[in-house]
Amino acid sequence: MSRAWPDQLPPGPAVAANLLPPLAFVVISLGIAWPVVTHLGQRVPGAGDGVLFSWYFEWIAQAVSHGHNPFVSAALNAPAGVNVMWNTAVFLLALVCIPFTLSVGAFTTVALAMVLSPAISGATAYWVLRRLSGRTIGAVIGAAVYAYGPFMTGEFAHLHLLFAPIPPLLLLVGHRLVISQQGSPIRVGLLFGLLIGLQVLLSEELLALSIVAGAIALLWLVVLNPQEVRPRARYALTGAGIALATAVPIVAVPLGYQFFGPDSLKRFLPETARADLASFVRPSLLQYYSSRADVRANLTFPANGAENTGYLGWPLIIAALAVCIWYTVRRERFAIWWLLTALSVAALMLGSPIDVNGHATIRGPWALVRRLPLMGGALAVRFSLMMLLLVAGLIAWTLARLHGRALVAGVLVAVAVLIPLRPVVPIHGSLLPPTPRFFTTSAVDVIPRGAVTAVLPQAGFPHNEAMVWQVRTHLRFNLVGGYSVFRVHNHATYVADLPPFINALREVGRGDRAAQPVAALRSSARDSGVTYLVITAFQPNMRAVVAAAAAITGCHPRKIADVLLCQIRTGSATPSGG
């Protein structure tokens, strides 16, 4: 197996080979998201998820710059708060981007991070594949598959998945740890542990997916090469031990807050998105060459919509099988290893039960794997990223073995079988809602910093206008409700536990009558900890809501700039006017 990947750079001009493909990826990324790039600060990919990531970036920037604990926050879901580490805050990336967040704003920073993430991930994959294969052209094509395949285009709303430069690096270091064993195991272990620690601070889900896929790859390596286990075990185990000792200090404090800090949770939200067996060959709404019948069929699959990222297409599947069969006949164990690993990863993508054309059949191996630590919150279909990395590796390996006319033919075939994966572009993103002048001027200073504030319309997925406005104030006040993963009655949920009087105002806004009597709602207002109520012009049925707010809180909302503001006296028998 060590001969399959030479792990050495090819000869030739290093500067051009190192820079030109990554620069091309940057140009491609800017091109496919040009509507977002030309409206920075006004559009973000992912609608509500884009707003949520912007909120995380703003919180981490404000927390670090003011010396607060960034792992937990009272600024969302006030007064209870939110455990930031339990959420997909992309902590490390947000930390690195603090200068940009503070200078150009969270929405611009997150939009650029989302737009450039495929290019960064692709550049890393290219450098790794070029190093492993010893050739350039195959590395370019393989990295493009990893960067712009169905996973990246489908997960464009999820920055914690879209920003994926570390899995290819884990592949490279894992290869050195187990196969090539170049240099000191201590140095390899230190790098391996550093990458694991950094990935925890970016996306625990990607780390979990990478570890499981890596374990499968290692298992088939051992099965196919049992004679190599004993002579390589000492080096590998030494490096693994060093990696563990390196990673633990990096992740100890963040994970301590995640699992034992305020608002920590014991279980992940149950997730069921998984690939359908037919989704490997039926394009979804993510692909340019999908028919209406394909899209309708995909809507019956367990992972429909943007999460349906398992598509490979018949041409690519047939070509991959042909390559594996050809080289298996020629006794290349790499081809056998690749095929067994890819089939195993595909089996995990199918989840449990395994669906065929929208119909559940038998239990899959995912039923066992999901019981492993950190796998409870992972989505089976997201193993498609590991599948694309495997496909990228097969392309790079195959083309590295060809020369002359055979290489030209191989490149043409590779490009041809990838055409069905063409994504639907451009990515337009979502237009951010207009912000009332109150939140962008000194008028908001009437609310003291850190005051628990309810903003109407009430924030909660998919209506997160109030979170946008809070970010515009640089999180001056702590917002009631919001959209994130919260702890409610010791369970994880996306729905905040709102005070009854806020729920009553929402009911009035929908044209309904409040379900509880006014006396009980007044008690709720006094005991809620909410000190300010902001009613914006975007609130439906506004007159009725203002009247209900006055009756419940006892204060009469007064106009400041272009909103109505009410100050609520908490903990007293009688609320006073604002």
N, C-alpha and C positions, 0 to 999 in steps of 0.2 A: 504493500500500500504506500510505502514511502516514495516509491518511484512514480506514483500517480500524480503527486503534487511535488514538483521540485523545490518549491519554497525559495525561489531566487528570482531576482528581477531580470527581465530580458535585456539583451544588449541594445544600444541605441541611445538617442538623445533623451536623457532622463527628464529634463525640464519640460520639454514639449509633451512627452508622454504622461507626465504627472499632472500637468495643468490643463491641457486642452480638453480632454473629456469632462473633467469636473466643471470647467467653464461652459462647455456645451450643455451640461445638465442644468446649470444656473439659467442659461438662456431659455431652455425648454420650460423650466418651472415658471419663469416670469411670463412666458408666452401663454401657457395653459391657464394661468390665473390672472391674465391681463386686466380684466374688469375690476379685480380686487386691488391690483397694484396701482391702477390709475385713480382709485378712490380710497386711498389709505386714510384711516380714521373715520370713514363713513361706511365701509363694508367690512365684514369679517366672514370667513367661511364657517359653515356649520350652524348658522342661526343661533339657537339658545346655547349650544355647546361652545361656540366661538365666544359668546358673551361670558360664559362661565370661566373659560380659560383666561380671558382678559381680567376677570375679577381676581383669579388666583395670582396672576402676574402683578396686579396692582397691590393686593394684600401683601405679598412677599416683599415687594419694593418698599412699601410703607413701613412694614414691620421691621425690616433690617435697617432702614434709614433712621428709624426712631427708637431702635434698641428694644423692640418687643419680641416676644417669642413667635417665630413664624410658623410653627408647626400646628398651632391651634389659634382660633380666632373667634372673637365675640362680635365681629363686624357683620356677620351673616347669621340668619336664624336667631336674631337677638330676642330675648336676652340669653337663651340657652347656649348659642354658639355652635361652632362646627369644628370638627377635627380635620385639619387641612391634610395631614399625612394619610388619612384614610381615603381621601379623594385623589383624583387624578390630576394633581396640581403641577406635574412636570417640574418638581421643585428645583432641580439643579439648573435646568434651562432658564427658569424664571429668575434664579439667582444670578446667572451669568448676564442676563438681559436687563438687570436693574438700571444701569445707566441709560439704556434706551427707553425703558418704561418711564423713568422720571423725566426724560427730556422730550420725547415725542408722544408719550401717552401709551396706555396699555393696549388700546385697540389697534393702533398702528403697529406696535411691537408684535402682538400676537398674529396679526394678519401677515406680516413679513415672515414670522417664524413658520407659519403654516405653509406659505408659498415656497419658502426655501428648503423646508424639511426634506422633500423628495430629492432635491439636488444634493444636500448634505449626505443623506443616506446612500444615494447612488454613488457619490464620490468615494465614500468609505468602502462600499462594496467593490468598486472598481479597483481601488488600491489593493484590497485584500486579494481579489481574484487574479489580478495581474501578478502579484507576488507569488501566489500559490501555483498558478499555471505556467508562469514564465513567458506568457504571450500577452499582447495588448488587445488585438481585435476581439477575441473571445471575451476578454474581461469587460470591454466596453458594452458589448451586446448583452452579456449576462447582467451587468450592473444596471442597464436600462430596464431590464425585466424586473429586477428587484425594486427599482425606484419608481417605475411608472406602470407596474402591473395592476391587476384588479384590486389588490389589497390597498395600495396607496391611494388610488382614486376613490375607492369606496370609503376609506377611513379618513378622508380629508377633513372631516369635522372633529376628529379626535387627535389632538396634538400629541397625546401620550403614546399613540400608536404610529402616527405619521412620522414623528422624529425617531428614526430607527437606525442610527449609525453604529450602534454597539453590537448588535447580533453578528454582523460580518466579522468584527474584530474578535468576538468570542470564538468564532469559527477558526480564525487564524491562530489564536493563542491555544485553543484546544488541540489543533493539529500539531503544534509544536510540543505541547505537553504530552500527547499520547503517541504521535507517529514519528515526526522528524526528530524530536528531542534534541534540538540545537541549543547550545549554550547551557548555562547553569539552570538547574531546576528552580533555584531560589529566585532568579530574575524572572523566569517565566511565571512562577507562582505569584510573585509580587504584581506583575502586570495583569494576570488573570483575576486576582483579588480586587485590584483597583477597578477593573472593568465591571465586575459584579457589583461592587459598592456604588459606582456611578449609575449603573442601570437601575438599581433600587431607587435612587433618587430621581430617576426619569420616569420609569414605568415598571412597577413590580410585575405587571401582567406579561410584558415582553420578556422579562427575565425568566418568569415561570415557563413560558412557552419555549424559550431558548434552552432551558435546562432539561425539559422533558424531551425535546427534539434531540439535544445532544446526548442524552442517556440512551435514546433509541439508536442513534448512530454508533455509539460506543458498544452497545450490546451486539449489534450485527458485526462490528469489527472483531470482537472477541470470538463470536461464533465462526466467522470465516477465517480467522487467523489465530487459532488457539496456541500455536507454537510460539507466537510473539508475545504472549501475555507475561510470562515469567521474566524474560530479560528486560522488559520495559516497565514492569510494575513499580520498581523502587523509584525510578525517576518520576513517574506519573504521580505516585502517592506523595512523594516529597513536595512536588509542585502544588498538588491539591491542598496539602496541609498548610503550606505557606499562603495559598490563596485564601483559605478560610481565615487564617490569622490576620490577613490584611483587610479582608472585607468587614469583619466583625466590628472593629473600631469605627469604620466609616458609617455603618448603618445602625449602630447600637442606639444612639440617642433618637434619631428619627423614628425607628421602629418601636422604641420604648414609648414615645408619645402616641404612635399609631395604635398600639395594642393595650397600653396601660394608662394613657393620659386622659385628659378631660374629653368627654363625648366619644370615647373609644368604643369600638364594637367588637363583638366576638365572632360574628359571621358576616360573610359577604352577602350582597343581594343575590338571590337566585337568578341565574342567567341560563337561558335555554337555546340561544341562537346557535345553530349548527348547520353544516352543509347538507344538502340533499345529494344523493348519488348522481342524479341527473344534472345538478348544477355544475359539475365538472365539464360538461359538454354543451349545456344550454346557456347562451349568453343572457345577461341580465340587463337592466336599464343602465348599468354602468358602461356597457360596451356599445360602440358606434354601430356595429353590424348585428344588432339584435332585432328580431321581428316582434310584431305585436303579440304573436302567439308565444314567443319566448318570454316576453315580459309578463304576460298573463300567467304562464306556467310558474315563473319565478315567484310570483305573489303567493303561490300555494306552498312554497318551500319553507322549512323552519326558520331560515335566516333570509327574510325577504328584504327588499330595498337595499340600502347602502351596505348592510352587513353581509350581503351575499357575494363574497369575494373569492369563491373557490373556483371560478371559471378558468379553464386552461384551453379548451377547444380540442376537437378531434385531431387537427393537423399537428399540434404540439405533442399531444399524447402519443400519437402513432409514431412521430419522429423520435421521441424519447425512448419508446419501446424498441424501435428498430435499432437505435444506437446501442441500447443495453444488450439486445440479443446478439448483434454483430460482435461486440467486444466480449460477451460471455463465451461465444463460440471460440474466440481467440484467447480464451482463458485469462481475461482481464478481471481480476477480482473486484476492482473498483466499480465496474459496471454492475456486478451482482450486488455489491454493498449498496450502491446508489438505489437500485430498484427496490431492494428490501426496505431500505430506510424511507423512500418516498411512499411506498405502499403503506407502511406503518403510520406515517404522518397523515396520509389521506384517510386512513381508518379513524384516527383521532378527530380529524375535521368533521367526520360524519356524526360525531356525538353519540348520544344514546337516548331513545332508540334510533336506529338507522332508518332514514326515510328514503324511499324511492318514488320519484314523481309525486311527492306530497303525501305519500302513504307510509305510515310507520310500520316497520317490519321487526327485526330482531334487536336485542341489546348489543351495543357496541363496546369496545374497550374503554371508551371515555367514562363509562359508568364506574370503573375502578380508578382511573387516573384522576378524576375530579375530586377524589377523596384526599389527595396529597396536599400538603401545606401550600398555601397561596394559590391553589388551583380553583378554589371555590368560587372566586369572582371572575375567572377567565371564561371566555367564550370559545367553544370548540372550533367554530368556523375560523377563528383568528389564527389557527395553525396554518392558514393559507400563506401567511408571511414566511413561515419556515419552508413551506413548499416552494414558494418563489425563489428563496435563497438556494434551495436544492437545484431547481431548474437552472438558475444562473450558474451554479457550479458545474452542472453537466455541460452547459453550452461552452463555458470557458475551457473545461477539460477536453471536450471533443475537438474544438477548433485548434487547441494547442497541439494536437497530434497530427494535424493536417498541414500539408505544404504545397506550394505551387498551385496548379489548377484545382487540386482537391480542396485546398483551402478556400479558393474563390467560390467553388461550388458549395462548400459547407456554409460559408457566410450567406450566400443567396438563399439556401434552404432554411437557415436559421431565421433570417429576416422574414421569409415567406410564411413560415409556420407561426410567427408571432403577430402577423397582421390581424387575425381575428381578435386579439387582445386590445386593439385600438380603443382607447377610452373616449367617452363623450366629453368634449371640451368645447369652449372654455368653461372654467369654473367661475361662476359669477359672484358667489358669496351672498350674504344677506345684508340688506340695507339696515343700518342701525336706526332706531326710532329717533325722531327729533327730540331734543332736550329742552325742557322749559328753561327760560332765562334764569329763574330762581337758582338753579343748580350750578350755573356757570358764572355767576357774579357774586359780589360780596353779600348779596341778600341772604345767602345760605348761612352766613356767619351768625344769624340769629339763633341757629341751632348749635348748642355747645358741642364741642368735640366729644365723641363717644356717647352722645345721647341716644337712647333707644327710640327709634323713629319708625313709624309705619307710613308707607307711601302708597297712595291709591292712584291708579289701579294697583292692587296687591301683587307683589312679585311671587311668581311660581310658574314652573314650566307649563306651557310654552310661553307664557306672558312674563317676560323678564325685563320690561322697560325700566322698572325701578332699580334693578341692578345696574343697568347702563347709566342711569342718572347718578347713582351712588358712586360709581367709578369716576364719573366726570368731576365729582367733588373731592376725589382722592380719598374716598372712604371717610369723610368727615364724621358721619354718624353711623351708628350700628343699625342695620336694617332688619326689620321684622320679616320673617319668612325668607323667600329666595329659592334658588334652584341649586341643589348639590346633593350629596349623600349625607343625611342627618340621622342622628340617633333619636328615635321616638319610642318611648316605652321599651328601651333596651333592644330595639330592632332597627335595622337599616332601612331607610326609605328615602325616596326623592321628594316626598311631600312633607313640608314643615308642619309642625303642630302649632297652629295659630291660636291666639287668644280668642275665646268665643265672640267677643264684641267685634273683632276684625272679620270673622266669618259672617257675622250678622250684617256688617256693612257691605260685604261682597254679595250677600243675598239681595240686599236692597238695590245694589248696582245692577243686578240681573233682572230687576223688576219684581222680585219676590218680597214677601214680608218676612221679617226676622222670626226665626223659629222659637227663640227664647223670649221671655218677658223682659221689659226694659229694666226692671229692678235687678234681675240677674246679670244683665249685660253691663249695667253700671258697676256692679261689684267686680265683674271681669275686668273692666277698664281700670279700676282702682288697683287691682292686684296683679295686673299683667306686667308691670314694670315699664310699659310704654309711656314716654313722656312727651312725645311730639307726634302729631298726625298731620301729614301733608296731603292735600287733595289737589290733584292736577286737573287741567282741562281735558285730559284724556280719559277721565273717569266717566263711564256710561251712567246715565240717569243721575246726573250730578246733583241736581236740586234735592232730590229725595235723599241722596247719600249725605249731603251737607246737613239736612234737617235731622236725619237719624243720628249723625255724629254729634250734633248739638244736644239732642235728647239723651244720648247715652253717656257722653263725657261731661256734659254740663258746661262746656266751653263753646263759645261762638266763633267759628273759624273767621279769621281776618285775612284780608288779601295782602300779600307781600309779593312784589313783582308780579308774576303771572300764575301764582298758586294761592291756595287758601291754607293757612297754617293754624293749627290748634294746639295749644299747650295743655297737657293733661296733668292734673295734680294726682299723684299716685299715693295710695296708702292713707288717704283722708276720707272722712265721711261724705264730704260734698265736694265734687270737682268744681274748679273755678273757671271763669271765662278766660279766653286767650287774649 
